[in-house]
C-alpha cells in the first residue's frame, strides 16, 4: 500500500535494478477516494495529478512538493457569510467548474430552477457548493472530497463552488466621492479682504471589472493605473513588455504586464487571452484578467512574492542562495508546467522563451512558468523580438537560427540550458577580464561523459558540495540530452518529468556537436573550475547568442559572447 491509498504489486527487474509496476487497485491514483484531500481536484491527464480548486491553496506546501496530497487545500480568502462585514458591499459568489466528477456525500434539496438552487446554498453559511442538472438540486456542506477533473468529451458535471467576493475582484468604483472640504478662512487686512481656501481630495479606486467566460476580469486602463500607482513599481521587463506591481482595493497583490508589439485586432486579442485564461496548472502563473483599450494591451497575473529564479541563482546575496532540494524541486516543477503546455492542453502551446527570468517563485518557492501563450499575441514578429532580447540570448535552440519549423523541442533546448544554470548558480556563458570565454555547458558535458568525471565540480560552490549526488548526476544528464543539436534526439518534457521523478533511468548523453567547438578550442576558452571572486562578480554578465552555439569557427564563438 502506497501513501496515496493505492495497493500496488511490483516485481524487481535485475537488468535495470528497478521495481516494475504490473498491477494496482484502484487502477489509477484518481480512483483512490479523496486522493487530493479536501478541496483538491484529481486529473489523471496532468502532472502532478492533484490541483487545488480555484480560490484554494495547498494546506501543507512541503507535502505537496513531495507529492503527498492527502492534506488537501484551504481557502485563500475567508468567506464573507456569517461575518459582520462584506467586501465592498458584496457577499460570497460562486465559481463554475465544468466537466467534473461531483464530490462525495451530496444532499438533495427542493429547487425549481438553477437560481433557486443557488439561493438555497447561498443562504446557508455552511454550504460550500451546489450543482443543478435541470431537475435535481444537489448541495454540499463542509469539505469537498473526491473531486475529479474529467476529459472534455466525458459526461462530467458542472459544479458551482462558493468563494469570497474578493476572488472575483468585484470592488465598486467610488469615483466622484469627495473626501475633502473647507479648510478654513482667514481675514486679511489688505485690498482683497476675505479669502477662502477650499481643499478637495479625490479618492481613486479600481472599478468593477467585467467577468469574461466566468473567470477572467476585464479591467479598465485607468483602474490599473490606479492599482499600480501609475506604473511606478517596476518588477521587470522583456521582449513582451514591462511588469509592474499593483494592489487591488481588496488588498490582493497583482502583477500587471504592459504588452508591446501587439499586432492583433480587438476580437482576436480577446480570443487569445480567453484561451490563455483557461489554462490552469499548479506550475503555471494564473492569469486573472486583462485590459484592452485601443492600443493599450495589459495582462493581470497573480503576484509571486519571491520574484524570478534568476534573482536567486545569480544573486551575490548569500541569504538568497537556494539549497539543492529547492533547486531540484524547481527543475521538476518547471518540467511539469511545460509538459502540461505541450501535451495536456487542447492545442500544444510552445512557450518559446524559457529562461530563469520567466520562472517565478511563490512564497514557498514553488515554481510557476510565466509568459506562456504570449508568442501568439506577438505574431510573426516574435522571432525578431526573441533574437533581439538580451535575456533570451543563449537559451535559443539552433532551429531558431537555421529557420526550420519550431516545435515543442525548442522549449526542451531552452529548459536544458536553464538546468545548467540551476546547477552552477552562474550564467552559462561569461567573459573574463582577459577576453576569454567561459562556457559552462561544454565543461559539464565533458565531465558527464568521463568515466570518472567530477560531477560535484559542476555544483554551485556556495552549496559547498551539499547535494544529492544521484540527483545532481541525473539533472546534468537531462540538461545535456535536452540541448542536443538534432531535436529528434532531445527528450520530450513528459520524458523529462519521468526521469526527474525517478520513474525511468537516463543513459549518458553524447556531447552535442555545437559544444565540441569549445572542447576543441580550449586554448581560447576557460572552463569553470575553482570558484573565484572574479567569477562571482561576473555572474550577471550577458549571455552568449544562440548563433555562438551553432557556429563552427573560433572567431565566431568569441565574437558572439
N, C-alpha and C positions, 0 to 999 in steps of 0.2 A: 504494500500500500504506500503510494507516494503522498507527500504532504498535501497535495491538492485534492485528495479523496479518491483517486483513481487506482484501481487494482491492476497491476501490470505484471506480466510474465516475460522474462528476458532470458536469453541464452548468451553465454560467453563465446566470442569468436576469437580464437587464439591468434589467427593470422593478422587481425587488426588490433588485437588486445582491447576490444571494446564489447560492451553489452549491446545485444541486438533485441529490440522490442518486437515480439511476434504475436502478442495477444494482450488486450486490455479491456476492462469493463468499468464504467461505460466506454464506448469506443472512442469518444473524443472528450477532451477536457471540458468543453462547454456543456456536455451532458451530465457532468458532476453537479449535484444540487448546490446552488449558491456558491459556485466556484469563485466568482468575483466578489463575493461578500455583499453587504448592504449597499444599495445604490450604485452597484457596478454592473456593467453590461459585458457579456462574453461574445466574442466574434471569432469563429473558427477560421476565418479567412484573413486574419490580421495577426501581426506580431508586435507586442505581446497580445495574448488572447483578450485580456481584460482592459477596459477603459471605464473611467468614471462617467456617469451621466453628466450632461451639461449642468453647470452650477454646483458641481461637487468636485472635491479633490481627495486623493488617497489619504486615508486616516493615518497610515504609517508609511512614510515615503521610503524608508530603508527597506521595509518588507517588499514593497512594490519593485524596487530596484533589483531585489533578489528573486523576483517573480513569485512571491508569496502574496496572493491577493485576497485571502480569506478575511482579512481585517476590514475590507470594503472601503467605502468612501464617506465623507462627511460634507455637509453644506459649506460652500464658500461664504455665503451670506445668510444670516438667520432670517426665518420667515417673519413677516410683519403681523400675522394673525395672532391675536392674544396680547399684543403689545399696546401700550397706550399711545404710541406714535406710529405714524406711517411715513413712508419715504415720499416727500414732495406731494403729499395728498393721494398717493397710490397705495393700494393693498397688493396682496400676492397675485401672481398671474400664473398662467400655465404655458409650458413649452411642449410642443408636439414632437414625438419621436416615432418615425414610421418604420414599417417592416420589423416589428419587434415581436418576440415571444413574450407574452404578458407575464408579469410577476406571479409568484405563488400566493395562495390564500386571498383571492378576491372576495368581495362581498357585493351582493346584488341589491340594488335599491330601485324603487319605483321612480321612473322618469319618462316623460313622453317626448322629450327632444334632447338634442345634444346640449342646448343651452340650459335646460333644466337639470341635466346630469352634472354639468359644470357648476351650476349654482349650488347644488346639493353638497358637492365636495368642498366648495369654497366657504360654505357656511360653517363647516366643521374644522376647527383648527388642527385636528389630528389626522385629517385626510391628506394624503401626500400625492395621490394620483387618481385619475379616472380614465375610463375608456367607454365609448359608446358605439355600438355596431349597427344602429338603426332601430333596434328594438330592446336591447338589453343595456342597462347602465351598470357598470362594474366600478367599484371604488376600492382603494387600498388605504389602510391606516398603518402608520409607523413605517418601519424599514421596508424597502422594495427589494425582494430577494429573487434570485434565479432568473434574471432577465437575459435575453439573448438578442443580438442584432442579427437578423436573418438576411439572406440574399434578396436582391431587388425583385427577382422573379418568383419569390416564395409567397405563401399565403400568410404573411405577417400581419400584425395588427398595429393600429396607431394608438399610442398611449399619451396622455397629457399629464406632465409632471409639474407639480407645484413648485414654484421658485419665488424668491423675493423679488419685489418690483425693481430693485437695483440691478438685477441681472439683465434687465431689458433697457437700461439707460433711458428710463422713461421720465426724466425730470421735465418740469414745465418752465417755460421762459417767463421770467418776471420782468421782461423788458418794459420800460416805462415807469417802473417803481421809483419814486423819488424818496431818497433817504436823508436828504439834507434840508435845510430850512434857513430861516433868517438868522444870521449870526449875531447881529446887533446893530445898533446905530450910534453915531457919535455926532454931537453938536459942535461945529467948528465956527469960531468967531472969525469969519472971513467973508469973501464975496459970494460964496456958494451956499452958505447956511448948512442945511441938514443933508448928510449923505448916508444913504442906507446901503449896507453891504449884504448881499444875499449869496449864499454859497449852496450850490446844488451838486449833489453827487449822485451818480447813477451806477446802480449795480448791474453788472452784465453777467448773465448766466447762459448756460447752454440750453437751448430749447429742445423740445421733444424731437427725437429722431423718428423717422418713419420706418417701420419694420418692413423688410423685403424678404419674401419667401419664408417668413416666420422666424428668421434668425438674425440676418444682417440688419444693421441700422443705417439708414441714410441720414448723414449729418449735414448740416449747413456749413458753409465755409466760415462764416462769422462765428459759429458755435465752436469750431475747432480752433479758431484764432483766440477765442477767449479761454478755452481749456488749456491751450499751450502758452498763454500769456504772450500772444503774438509771435509764437515760434521762437521763444527766447532761449530755451534749454535744449541744445542740440546733443543728441546721443551718438550720432554717427552719420555716415553717408557713403554712397557708392554710385555705380553707374545708373541705378534706377532712380536715385534721388536721395534726399536727406531725411533723417528720422529725428523727431522731437518728442520730448516728454510732455505729457499733459495730465490733467486731473479733471474728471467729470464732477458735477455737483454732488453725486452720491459718494464722493471721495475715492472712487475706484481710479487707479492709475492706468494710463494708456500710453501707447507709443504710436505716434502719427507720422506716416511716411508721405512726404510730398513727392509725387511721381513726376519724372521728367521724361521727355522724348516720347510721350504717348501720342500715337497717331490714329487711334481708333475713334469712331464716332460714339455718340452717347449711348445708343442702343447696344452696340457691340461691347462697349466697355462694361456696361451694367451686366450684360450676359456673362462675360468672362469673370467678373468679380463675384457674381452669384455662384458660379461654378466653384471658384476658389473657396467661397464661404461654406460650401457643403463638405469640404474635405477636412475631416477632423480625426486626429490621432494624438496619442499622448506625447509623441515625439515631434509634433508639428506645432508651430506657433499659431494660435487661434486668431482668425480674422473676425473682428467684432462688427466692423461696419466700414463705410466708405463715404466719400464726398465727391460729387461730380457737378460742378457749376462752370459751364463754359470750358475754358482750357485749364481750369483748376481741378486736378485729379488727386485725391488723397485716400490712403487706406488707414484704417484704425485697427491696431492689434492689441492683444494683451501685453502688458509691460513685464519684462523679465528683469528682476531686481539684481541679478548677478552679471548682467551685461553679456558680452560676446566672448567666445572661447579665446580669441586672440589676446584679449585684455588680461587673461590669466597666464596663458602659455608664454607670452613674450614680456611679461612684466618684470621689472627689476625689484619690485616689492616682494620681499620674502614671505610676507603674510598672504600673498595671492597665489603661491605655488600650489598646484593641485597634486594630491598624492596619487599613487598608482591606481588604487581602487577606483577613485573618481575618474581618472583618465580612461580606464578600461570601460567603465560604465558609460562614459560619454561616447566612446567609439562604438559601442554596441547600440546605444540608443539612437545615435545618428544613422547607423546602418538600418535599423528598424524603420525609422521615419522615411528614408529613401526607398526602402523596399516597398513600403505602403504606397508611395507615389508611383513607383514603377509598375507594380504588379497587382495592387489591390483596388485601385481606382477604376472607374468605368473606362476611362482612357488613360493610357500611360502618360504620366507627367514627367518630363525631363526637367530637372532643376536648372541645369546649365551654369550654375555659379556656386558650386560647393567650395567653401573655404572657411577657416576659423571665424572670420568676421560674420558669417551667416549661420553660425551655430550659437544660439542663445542659451543661457543658463538661468533657470528659475531659482527660487530661494533655497531649494535643496540641491542645486547643481544638477538638476535633471535636464538633459539636452533637448532643445527644441529647434528643428530646422526652420529657418526663416526665408522669406522671399521666394517660396515655391510658387509656381504658376505665373510669375511675372514676365517670363520670357514672351508669352503670347501677347501680353499687353503692349510690349515694345514693338513687336512685329519684325519685319525684315531687317530693320536697323540693328537688331540685337547683336549680331556678330561683330559689327563695328563698335558697338558700345563695349562689349566684353574685351576686345583686343586693345582698347584704349584705357581700360581700367587698371590703375596701378596695383590695387589689392588683388586682382584676379590673375595677374601675370604669374606664371609658374604652376598654376593649377589646371591650365587648359590642356585638353587631350590633343595629340598630334592631328587628329582629324579636323579640328577647328582651323588649323593652318593649311592642311592639304586640300580642303574643300569637299571632302567626301561627306555623305549624309550623316547627320548627327543622330545617335541613338542613346539609349539609357546608359550604354557603356562609357559614354563621355563623363557622366556623373561618377561612375566607378573609378575612372582615372583620377578625377579631382579628389575623390574621397581617399584614394591611396596616397596621394601627395600630402593630404592633410594628416593622415595617420603618421607619417614620418615626423611631422612637426609635433604631434601629440606625444610621441616617444621622446624626442630630443629636447622639446621645450624651446626650440630655436627655429628661425626661418630656414627653409631648405637650402636656399642659396644666399650666401653672404660674400661680400667683397672685403678683403683685408686691406690694411693700410698700404701694403706694397703692391696692390693692384691685382693680386691673385684671387682666384675664385675658389670658394669652399662650397661644395655641393654635397649635402648630406646623403641624399638617396643613393648615390653611386657608392659611397663608402658603406652604407648599410647593406646594399645588395651584395657587395663583395664579402662582407662578414657573414651574411646569411648563407652564402654558397660555400664557405670554407668549412671543412670538417670540424675544425676546432676554432671556429670564429668566436671572437669576443663579443657575444651578444650584449652583455651588460655594458660594454663601452658605448653602445648606442643610446643608453638611457640618459635622460636629463641628469646632469651631475648634481643638481640641487636635491635630488631624491636620495643621494648617497647610497645607491645600489638597492634601495628598498622597493623591490618589485617582485612579483611572481614570475620566475624565470620562464615557466611554461607559457604563461600568458604573453610575456614580452616576446618570446620567440614566435608565437602564433600571430601576434599582431604585426610583427615585422614581415613575416611571410605573406600575410594577406596584403600588406601595403605593396610589396614587390610584385605580387601577382596582379594587383589592380592597375599598375602602371605599365603593363606590357604594351609594346607598340601596336601589335595586332589586337584589335578589340575582341576578336573571337577567342583569344587566349585569356582574357580577363574574366573573372567570375561575375555572376550576377549579384545584385545586392542581397537577394534571397539566400544565395550560397554563402555570402559573407556573414550573414546573420547566423546561419547554421554552424559555421566554423567558429565564430566568436562565442557562440553558446556552448561549444564543445560537443555538438551533435555529430559532426564529421571531422576527420583529420585533414590536414593540408600538407601537400608534398613540398619539398624545397623548390623554389621558383628559379627559373633561369634569369640571368642578368639581362634586362631589356637592351636591345641594340642601341637605343638612344643614350643609354648610360655608359656604354662601353667607350664612347669618345672621351669621357672623363677618366676612365680607368686607364686608357691607352696613352693619355697625355698628362701623367701625374707630375711632370716637371713644372707645369704651369698651374697646378691645382693643389690646394691644401685641403685635406680631408679633416673632419672633426676628429680630434684625438683627445688630448688632455684639455680640460677647461681652463680658460684664462680670462683675465679681466677684459681684455680687448674683444674676446668673443662675446662676452656678455653685453658689452656696450654696443656691439653691432647687431643686437638681437632684433631690432626693428628696422633694419635697412631694407631697401627694395628687393623684391623677389625677382628671379630671372623670368624672361619671357618664355612662352611656350615654345617659340621657334628655337630657342637655345637648346632645347631638349631633343630637337629633331635634326639639327644641322650636323654635318659630319666633319667640319673643319674646326681647328683650334681657334682661329681668329674669330669666327662667328660665335663660338661659345663664349669667349670672354667679352665680346662687344655687346652681348645681349643681357649681361647680368646687371 
